Amino acid sequence: MRRIVIDGAKCVGNGMCFQIASDLFGEDERAFGVVKGDGVVTDDLLGDAENAVMACPEGAISIVES
């Protein structure tokens, strides 16, 4: 099972993740990215997840196998 994760120590809140993949990401009260729900990346959302990983300038997003 694939999951999307955000490294909170790297995130600076530029918002690319939730602009690209709003089904997977939201923002917290400080406008930092947060993973929605359990972070499971289904096949239909994999492209959006990969685009968010590539677009994050801080490299704070990754897709992990669990």
C-alpha positions as CSV (number, residue, x, y, z in Angstrom):
1,M,0.0,0.0,0.0
2,R,1.3,3.4,-0.9
3,R,1.0,6.4,1.4
4,I,1.9,10.0,0.9
5,V,3.8,11.7,3.8
6,I,5.0,15.3,4.5
7,D,8.1,15.9,6.5
8,G,7.0,18.7,8.8
9,A,10.5,19.8,9.5
10,K,11.1,20.6,5.8
11,C,7.7,22.1,4.9
12,V,7.7,25.9,4.7
13,G,4.1,26.2,3.6
14,N,4.4,27.3,-0.1
15,G,1.1,25.4,-0.8
16,M,2.2,23.6,-4.0
17,C,1.0,20.2,-2.7
18,F,-2.6,21.2,-2.0
19,Q,-2.8,23.3,-5.2
20,I,-1.7,20.3,-7.3
21,A,-3.4,17.5,-5.4
22,S,-6.3,18.8,-3.3
23,D,-7.7,15.3,-2.9
24,L,-4.5,14.3,-1.0
25,F,-3.5,17.5,0.8
26,G,-4.9,20.3,2.8
27,E,-3.5,23.1,4.9
28,D,-3.3,23.6,8.6
29,E,-4.0,26.8,10.5
30,R,-0.5,28.2,9.6
31,A,-1.0,27.3,5.9
32,F,1.4,24.4,6.0
33,G,0.6,21.3,4.0
34,V,-1.1,18.4,5.7
35,V,-2.0,14.9,4.4
36,K,-5.7,14.3,4.2
37,G,-7.1,11.2,5.9
38,D,-4.9,8.2,6.1
39,G,-2.6,9.3,3.2
40,V,-3.3,6.2,1.1
41,V,-2.6,6.8,-2.5
42,T,-4.9,4.9,-4.8
43,D,-4.1,4.2,-8.4
44,D,-6.3,7.0,-9.6
45,L,-4.4,9.6,-7.4
46,L,-0.9,8.3,-8.0
47,G,-0.2,10.8,-10.8
48,D,-1.3,13.7,-8.6
49,A,0.8,12.4,-5.7
50,E,3.9,12.0,-7.9
51,N,3.4,15.6,-9.3
52,A,3.2,16.9,-5.8
53,V,6.4,15.1,-4.8
54,M,8.2,16.6,-7.8
55,A,6.8,20.1,-7.3
56,C,7.7,20.5,-3.7
57,P,10.7,22.8,-3.6
58,E,11.8,21.7,-0.2
59,G,11.6,17.9,-1.0
60,A,9.2,17.5,2.0
61,I,6.8,15.1,0.3
62,S,7.4,11.4,-0.3
63,I,5.5,8.3,-1.3
64,V,6.2,5.3,0.9
65,E,5.3,1.7,0.7
66,S,3.7,0.3,3.8
